[in-house]
Amino acid sequence: MSQLLRYKYTDTPDGQDIFMKTVAASKYAALAGVAMSTFDVLMYSHPKGITGTVGRFAWYIGPLVGMASAFTVTANVARNVRGADDKFNYFLGGAAAGSIFSAWQRAPIIAVPAMVILGLAGIVKKTSMQEKWEFFPDVHQATKTIKSVRHDWTLVKDLEDMKGWTKGN
């Protein structure tokens, strides 16, 4: 059980451990669904009773987990079927998630735009994984202790030869 919770999507290459990758993606989708549904229940819909509250939670969590699962399974099966580890697999995964999104919203008119937008998001994610850059890099903060003023927290150190001024008298 603990291996399921500690596993990350990028621990193994694409096309391997599809079940573990699906669980890894779905747990984040479920967490986002809990946050969204809690906000909805407390601030917007105000359902009466436990049945209505559970229904609102299921209305958010179910499709989000379905979208994450569809993306993961589609991208990894496409990797195994096609034999190529490229961005098109992630586009197909995003397109599968977009189709679930349009069904969730009961709006077939947004099916193609959702598939294209989420497919392009998949391409951007695959590019970031291949080129090793992050959307939201970690922000290093000072430790806020009495000794933290002694550390140099600047992003770029001063280079003496880059300074174009001279010292005065």
C-alpha positions as CSV (number, residue, x, y, z in Angstrom):
1,M,0.0,0.0,0.0
2,S,2.8,2.4,0.8
3,Q,4.4,1.8,-2.5
4,L,1.2,3.0,-4.2
5,L,1.2,6.2,-2.3
6,R,5.0,6.9,-2.8
7,Y,5.1,6.1,-6.5
8,K,5.6,9.1,-8.8
9,Y,4.5,9.2,-12.5
10,T,8.1,9.6,-13.7
11,D,9.6,6.7,-11.6
12,T,9.5,4.4,-14.6
13,P,9.6,5.1,-18.3
14,D,6.4,5.5,-20.3
15,G,4.7,2.3,-21.2
16,Q,5.7,0.5,-18.1
17,D,3.8,0.1,-14.8
18,I,0.6,1.5,-16.2
19,F,-1.4,0.6,-13.1
20,M,1.0,2.4,-10.8
21,K,1.1,5.4,-13.1
22,T,-2.7,5.5,-13.2
23,V,-2.8,5.5,-9.4
24,A,-0.2,8.2,-9.2
25,A,-2.1,10.5,-11.5
26,S,-5.5,9.7,-10.0
27,K,-4.5,10.5,-6.5
28,Y,-3.7,14.1,-7.5
29,A,-6.9,14.3,-9.4
30,A,-8.8,13.0,-6.4
31,L,-7.1,15.6,-4.2
32,A,-8.0,18.4,-6.6
33,G,-11.6,17.0,-6.7
34,V,-11.9,17.0,-2.9
35,A,-10.7,20.7,-2.8
36,M,-13.0,21.8,-5.6
37,S,-16.0,19.9,-4.2
38,T,-15.4,21.2,-0.7
39,F,-15.4,24.7,-2.0
40,D,-18.5,24.1,-4.0
41,V,-20.4,22.5,-1.1
42,L,-19.4,25.3,1.4
43,M,-19.6,28.3,-0.8
44,Y,-21.9,27.6,-3.7
45,S,-24.4,24.7,-3.8
46,H,-25.2,24.2,-0.1
47,P,-26.7,20.7,-0.5
48,K,-29.1,19.5,2.2
49,G,-28.2,16.3,3.9
50,I,-25.4,13.8,3.5
51,T,-26.8,12.4,0.2
52,G,-26.6,15.7,-1.6
53,T,-23.1,16.4,-0.2
54,V,-21.8,13.0,-1.3
55,G,-23.4,13.6,-4.7
56,R,-21.6,16.9,-5.1
57,F,-18.3,15.3,-4.1
58,A,-18.8,12.5,-6.6
59,W,-19.8,15.0,-9.3
60,Y,-16.3,16.6,-9.0
61,I,-14.1,13.7,-8.0
62,G,-15.4,11.1,-10.4
63,P,-14.8,12.9,-13.7
64,L,-11.4,14.3,-12.6
65,V,-10.2,10.8,-11.7
66,G,-11.6,9.6,-14.9
67,M,-9.7,12.2,-16.9
68,A,-6.5,11.4,-15.1
69,S,-7.0,7.7,-15.7
70,A,-7.9,8.2,-19.4
71,F,-4.8,10.4,-19.9
72,T,-2.5,7.9,-18.3
73,V,-3.8,4.7,-19.9
74,T,-4.1,6.3,-23.3
75,A,-0.6,7.8,-23.3
76,N,1.0,4.6,-22.1
77,V,-0.9,2.2,-24.3
78,A,-0.1,4.5,-27.3
79,R,3.5,4.2,-26.3
80,N,3.3,0.4,-26.3
81,V,1.3,0.1,-29.5
82,R,3.2,2.7,-31.5
83,G,6.6,1.9,-30.1
84,A,7.6,5.5,-30.0
85,D,8.2,7.6,-27.0
86,D,7.2,11.0,-28.3
87,K,4.9,13.9,-27.8
88,F,2.0,12.5,-29.9
89,N,1.3,9.9,-27.1
90,Y,0.7,12.7,-24.6
91,F,-1.5,14.5,-27.2
92,L,-3.6,11.4,-27.5
93,G,-3.8,11.2,-23.7
94,G,-4.9,14.8,-23.5
95,A,-7.5,14.2,-26.2
96,A,-9.0,11.3,-24.2
97,A,-9.1,13.5,-21.1
98,G,-10.8,16.3,-23.2
99,S,-13.5,14.0,-24.4
100,I,-14.3,13.0,-20.8
101,F,-14.3,16.7,-19.8
102,S,-16.9,17.5,-22.5
103,A,-19.1,14.6,-21.4
104,W,-18.8,15.7,-17.8
105,Q,-19.9,19.2,-18.7
106,R,-22.7,17.8,-21.0
107,A,-21.6,20.1,-23.7
108,P,-20.7,18.3,-27.0
109,I,-19.8,21.6,-28.5
110,I,-16.7,21.9,-26.5
111,A,-15.5,18.3,-27.2
112,V,-13.0,19.2,-30.0
113,P,-11.7,22.4,-28.3
114,A,-11.2,20.5,-25.0
115,M,-9.5,17.7,-26.8
116,V,-7.1,20.0,-28.6
117,I,-6.4,22.2,-25.6
118,L,-5.7,19.3,-23.3
119,G,-3.7,17.5,-26.0
120,L,-1.5,20.6,-26.4
121,A,-1.1,20.7,-22.6
122,G,0.1,17.1,-22.8
123,I,2.6,18.1,-25.5
124,V,3.9,20.9,-23.3
125,K,4.2,18.6,-20.4
126,K,6.1,16.0,-22.4
127,T,8.4,18.7,-23.7
128,S,9.1,19.9,-20.2
129,M,9.9,16.3,-19.1
130,Q,12.2,15.8,-22.1
131,E,14.0,19.1,-21.8
132,K,14.1,19.0,-18.0
133,W,12.4,22.3,-17.2
134,E,9.5,22.9,-14.7
135,F,6.3,24.9,-14.9
136,F,6.6,25.9,-11.2
137,P,10.1,25.6,-9.9
138,D,10.8,25.4,-6.2
139,V,11.1,28.7,-4.5
140,H,14.0,28.7,-2.0
141,Q,13.1,30.8,1.0
142,A,15.2,32.1,3.9
143,T,15.0,30.0,7.0
144,K,13.9,33.0,9.0
145,T,16.3,32.5,11.9
146,I,18.7,34.9,13.6
147,K,21.5,33.6,11.4
148,S,19.7,33.9,8.1
149,V,20.9,37.4,7.6
150,R,24.4,36.0,7.1
151,H,23.5,34.1,4.0
152,D,23.6,35.5,0.5
153,W,20.1,34.9,-0.8
154,T,20.6,36.7,-4.1
155,L,19.9,34.8,-7.3
156,V,23.0,36.0,-9.1
157,K,26.3,36.7,-7.4
158,D,28.2,40.0,-8.1
159,L,31.0,39.6,-10.6
160,E,33.7,42.2,-10.1
161,D,34.6,42.4,-13.8
162,M,31.0,43.0,-14.8
163,K,30.8,46.2,-12.7
164,G,31.2,49.2,-14.9
165,W,31.8,51.8,-12.2
166,T,34.8,52.8,-10.1
167,K,35.0,53.4,-6.4
168,G,35.1,57.1,-5.4
169,N,37.6,58.7,-3.1
